[in-house]
Amino acid sequence: MERRTLGAAALEVGAVGLGCMPMNWAYTASQRRGDRSVRTVHAALDAGSTLLDTADMYGPFTNELLIGRALKQRRRDAFVSTKVGLLVGDQHVVANGRPGYVKRACDASLRRLQTDVIDLYQLHRADPEVPVEETWGAMAELVSAGKVRALGMCAMGVRPQGARGTRRVSGHLYEGTIRQLERLQQVFPVSAVQAELSVWSPQALERLLPWCEARGVGFLAAMPLGNGFLTGTLTPGQGFEPDDIRARHPRFTAEMMAANQPVVAGLRRIARRHGPGWTPAQVALAWVLGRGRNVVAVPGSKREEWAVENASAARLGLSPRDVWEVAGLPEARGSWD
């Protein structure tokens, strides 16, 4: 697989990574099988998807334990990215960016992952009660201590809500994030920024991705398959189990899933033009990879065949006509708020 470089640390990873969250967090509980997930990690590594993206809050903690189990014999094959800064309570998630907590959390992640170094340590969310420079400074000390190789930031914008959620979002979506990133750069280099980017959520293209490109910062494209919608395997009204995040997602109501089918139809049309075997998911991932040489797509998967299919998208080169057709697809309907 093509390799791409993340940030000033010049860390190389496969162009398509593996998002590990769906293996045992946020999606259908009945499909969580540890052995299957371990096989999925191995299949992804075999296909060149070296970046494994997890977080201590996924589970909480069980996702890191799973990755640690999968990497017992294959640590050198993987680039491990995990996150810190969020705590899961009974009914809510809260931020914790206190320096002492960050250092303890890193040690706990190292134990669960069964490794002596984390390749990319990401701040999941900034703590509004702690100056972000203090949190980032504690993370930088972990690099100096040899426990972490590089630092990254997860960027989540506040989405304005139109009458039907169809209004194109302007660059101000990530203005606060960019100001925060500028502050972090004064403390220690940001090697990667992780934010949502997909055919149906392209807002990062307007300001955030250009900021990363101008500074040589890697961009980890989260949810590049639109929580599974862009794969074309979901049907309107199919329903989701209560613990599946899509059960409460405005774009996954039966009405909105039906309204957004033209987006999937367009991706499927492009896939057919490339020949038998190509899928809408692979077109969606190839489009994301084409947004910049610093972009790494991180689709989530819990099944071997999907991980292999996603990895092969790195071989699909979209033509100017393909890109033009994607640009002409209808904007996704359904507010995220």
N, C-alpha and C positions, 0 to 999 in steps of 0.2 A: 504494500500500500504506500501511496505517496506520504512523505513525512512533512510536517510543518513545524515551525519554530515558535516557541512561546517566549516573548519578552527578552529583556536584557540578559537574562540568565541563559538564553539560547538553548532551551530544553526542547528536544525533538519528540514529537508524538505522531501517531498515525492521524491522517486527516479526519477520519471518523472515529470517535471514541465510543464508550459504552456508559450510558447513564444507568446506575445500579439501583436507584430508588424504587422502581416498580417491582423489584424482586421481593420486597417484604414491607412496603410502606406506600400508603396513599392510593393504591389501586386494589383490585378485588382480592379480598383475603383468601377466598377459597382456592385461588390459583397459586398461593405461595408454597413453593416446594423447594427446600434447601438443596437437595441433590440436583434438581433441574437447574437451579440458578448457578451452582458451581460449574455444571457442564456448559452453561451459557457463557460464563466468564472465560473458560478455556477455549470455547469456540471463537469468541471474539478475539482473544489473543492470537490464536492460530491464523485468523483472517487479517491480522495487522492492526486491530483496534487496541492500541496499547494503553490509551488513557482510560482509566476506570474512575468514574466520578461518584463519590458517596458523600456522606455527612454524618456527624455524630448524632444528629437529631432524627435521622431516619430509623424508625423502630419504636422508640429511640434506641440507639446503640446496636441493634441487631444487624443492621446493614453492614456496618464495619466488621462485626464478627464474621459475617458471611464472607466478605471479601478476604479477610484474613485467612479463613479456612481455605478459600479457593487458591490463594497465592502461596500456600505452604511450600510447594515445590517450584513455583514459577515467579518468584518475586522479581528476578532480573528481567523478565519479559514484560513487566507492567510499569506504567507510569501512574502512581496512585495520587489522586486528588481527593481531599476531604475538606470538611468545613467546620467552622466553630462560630459560636456567637448566639445560638438559639437554644432555648431550653423548652422542652415539651412538658406542660402541666396536664392536669386532668381535663380541663376544658379549653385551654388556650396555649399559645406559644409566646414566650417572652424573650427579649434580647438580654444578653449578658456579655458586656465587653470589658469587664474589669480585668486588668492585667494579670492578677493572681489567678483568676479563674481560667483565663486563656491558656496559661502555662500548665495548669493542672489538666485541663481538657486535652491538650496536646499529648501529654504523657499517657492519658487514658486511651486516646485514639491509637497511639503507637502500640500499646498492649493489645488492643482488640484487633488491629490490622496485622499483628505479629511481624512487625518490621522495626528497623532502627532509624528509619528516615521517611518522612512524608515528602513526596516530590513537589506537590503544590498544596499549600495550606491557604484556604480561602476564608475570608470573613463573610459569614452568611448574611448577617445584617448588622448595621451599626447600632450601638446601644445609645438611645437618646440621653441617657443619664451619665454617659462617659464620653469625654472628648475622643473623637475617633483617632486622633494622633496618639493617644495613650494606648489604645487597643493595638494599633498598628505597630507602635514601638515595641510592645511586648511580643508581638508576632515576629518582628525583626530580630529580637534577641534569640528567638528559637532558631532562626537561620544561623546566627553567630555560634549557637551551641551545637550546630550540626544535626539538629532534629528535623529540620525542614530545609528544603532546597530553594524554594521560591514562594512568593506570596501572590494571592489573587483576591479579587473582590467580586461578590455577587451584586449585581445591579438590578433593582426592581423599581420601575417607574410607577407613578400614580396615573392611572388611565382616566382621562376625561370621558364623561359619558354623554353620548348624543341621544336623541330621541329613540333611535333604534340601534344605536351602537355602530352605525355605519360611517360616522364622520372620520375622515383621515386624521390621525393624531399628528400634531406638529412637533417640532424639535424640542419643545419645552418638557416633554415627557421625562427626559433624562437630564435636565438642567441641574437639578440638585445633586444627582449622582456625579456629574462631571465636576462640579465644584468640590465635591468630597474627594474625588480621585486626584484633583490638583493638590489638595492638602496632603494626601497620602504620599504623593510623589516627593514631597519635600522631606519626608521622614525616611522612606525606603522605597526602592523601585517596585512599581506594580508590574508583575509579569503577565497577568491575565485578568480579564474581566469576563464574568459569566452573566449573560442576559438572554432573555427570550429573543429568538429570531426564527421566523419561518415564513412561508408563503402567505399565511393568513395573519401573521403578526410581524410586519416588516419595520416597525417603528424605530428600531435601533439603527437602521440604515441612515437616518436623517442627521443625527448628531453623535451618538455614542460610538458607533463603529468608526466613523472618520476620526474621532478623537484618538481611538486606539491605534489606527493605522498610522497617524502622524507621529506617534511616539514609539512605534515598534512594540506595542503591547498586544499580546495574543487575545483573541476573542473566542470564548467558548459559547457556541450557539446552543442555548438550552431550549428544550421542547421544539426541535426543528420539524417534528411531525405533528405538531398541534395536538398533543395529548392523544395521539393515535388517530385523529380524524383524517389526516392527510394520507393515511395508508389505504383508504378506500375499503377497509374491512368492517367498518361500523355502519349500522343501518339506523335510520331515524326511528325513534320509539323503542329501541331494543331494551332500554332500561339498564341501570347500573346498581350494583349492590350498595347499601347505605354507607359503607366505609370507603367507597370509591369516590375520589375527589370530583369526578365528573358528574356524580349524582346531584351536586349542588352548583355546577358550572353553567352559567347562562348560555353558553354556546352549545351545550349538550342537551338542551330540551329537544323534544321531538320536532317542534316547529323550527327551531334554528338549525338543527341538523339537516332537515329537509331543505331549508332555504340556502344552505351552504353547499349543497351537492354539486352545483356548477363548478366550484373550485376543484373538487376531486375529479370531476369529469374532464376538466381541462388538463390536469396532470396525467390522467389516464390516456388522453388523446396523444400527448407528447410521448409517453412511454411506448405506445403502440408504434409510433413512427420510428422508434429506435430498434424495433424488432421484437421477436418473441422473448418472453422471459423478463423483460423490464417492467417495473411496477410504478404506480404513482408515488409510493414512498421513496423510491430511489430517485425519481425526478425531483421530488421536494428536497431531498438531501443534496443532490447535485447542484440545485439552485442555490442553496445556502453556501456550499463550498465555493461557488463561483462569485460570492460577494467580496472576496478578498483573500490574499495569500496568508493572512494571519488568522483566518477563520477555521476553527475546528468544530465540526458538528458533533453534538453529544446526544444522540437519540437514546431514550430509555428502552430497555428490553428485558424480558425475563425468560425468553425462549431462544434456544440455539439457532433455529432456522431464521428467526427475525434478526438476530445479531449478525449472522453471516450475510443475509440480504442487505442489511444496512451498510455493512462494511464494503460490499461490492459497489455501492453507489459512488465510491471514489473513482471508479473506472469509467463512469458515465459522463462524457463531455457533452454539455448542452451547446447547441448551435445558437447563433444570434437570433434566428427565428424562434427557437424554443424560449429564449429569455424574453423576447418581445411578447410571445403569447402568455407567458407567466405574468408579465407586467399588465397585460390586458384582462386578466381574470377579475371577476367581480370582487369587491372588497368583502371580507367576511362580515356576516351579520351576527348580532348578539353582543351585548355589552359584557365586559369582564367584571363589572363591579356589582 
